[in-house]
Amino acid sequence: MEFRIEAKIEPNGTIVLHDLPFHEGDKVMVVITTRPDNSSQSSDYSLRGLPVEYKDPFDPVAENDWGVLS
């Protein structure tokens, strides 16, 4: 059985977990990973999540810059 929970580290460096779906004596594996900070991500990618609009998506781009076509 896999169970995930998010918790904060207490000032004294401990983690307290309550209401776990396991019984006394069950063997469990504890893996601790950091959670990415979403506030810094928004500043790095300021356009993420904004709508994209394509004007004339099938028109050629910089066609006049190609000497072979002249």
C-alpha positions as CSV (number, residue, x, y, z in Angstrom):
1,M,0.0,0.0,0.0
2,E,1.3,3.5,-0.9
3,F,0.3,6.5,1.2
4,R,1.5,10.1,0.6
5,I,1.3,13.0,3.0
6,E,2.7,16.5,3.0
7,A,4.3,17.8,6.2
8,K,6.5,20.6,7.4
9,I,9.7,20.3,9.3
10,E,9.3,21.6,12.8
11,P,11.7,24.2,14.2
12,N,13.5,21.4,16.1
13,G,14.0,19.4,13.0
14,T,11.3,16.8,13.6
15,I,8.3,15.7,11.6
16,V,5.0,14.7,13.2
17,L,2.6,12.6,11.3
18,H,-1.0,11.9,12.5
19,D,-3.8,9.6,11.4
20,L,-1.7,7.3,9.3
21,P,-3.6,4.4,7.6
22,F,-1.4,1.7,9.2
23,H,-1.7,-0.5,12.2
24,E,0.6,-0.7,15.2
25,G,3.5,-3.1,14.3
26,D,3.3,-2.6,10.5
27,K,6.6,-2.3,8.8
28,V,6.7,0.9,6.6
29,M,9.4,2.6,4.5
30,V,9.9,6.3,5.0
31,V,11.2,8.4,2.1
32,I,11.6,12.1,2.5
33,T,11.8,14.5,-0.5
34,T,11.6,18.3,-0.7
35,R,8.6,19.9,-2.4
36,P,9.4,22.4,-5.2
37,D,8.6,26.0,-4.3
38,N,5.9,27.2,-6.8
39,S,6.5,30.9,-6.1
40,S,10.0,30.8,-7.7
41,Q,8.8,28.9,-10.7
42,S,6.3,31.6,-11.7
43,S,9.1,34.2,-11.8
44,D,11.3,31.9,-14.0
45,Y,8.5,31.2,-16.5
46,S,6.3,34.3,-16.5
47,L,4.4,33.2,-19.6
48,R,3.6,29.7,-18.5
49,G,-0.1,29.1,-18.4
50,L,-1.0,32.0,-20.6
51,P,-3.1,31.4,-23.8
52,V,-1.2,31.1,-27.1
53,E,-2.6,32.6,-30.3
54,Y,-1.2,31.9,-33.7
55,K,-1.9,34.5,-36.4
56,D,-1.6,33.0,-39.9
57,P,0.1,29.8,-38.8
58,F,0.4,28.4,-42.3
59,D,1.9,31.5,-43.9
60,P,5.6,31.3,-44.8
61,V,8.1,33.0,-42.5
62,A,10.8,35.3,-43.8
63,E,10.2,34.1,-47.4
64,N,11.9,37.3,-48.8
65,D,15.2,36.4,-47.0
66,W,15.8,33.4,-49.2
67,G,17.8,34.3,-52.3
68,V,17.2,31.0,-53.9
69,L,13.5,31.8,-54.2
70,S,14.1,35.1,-56.1
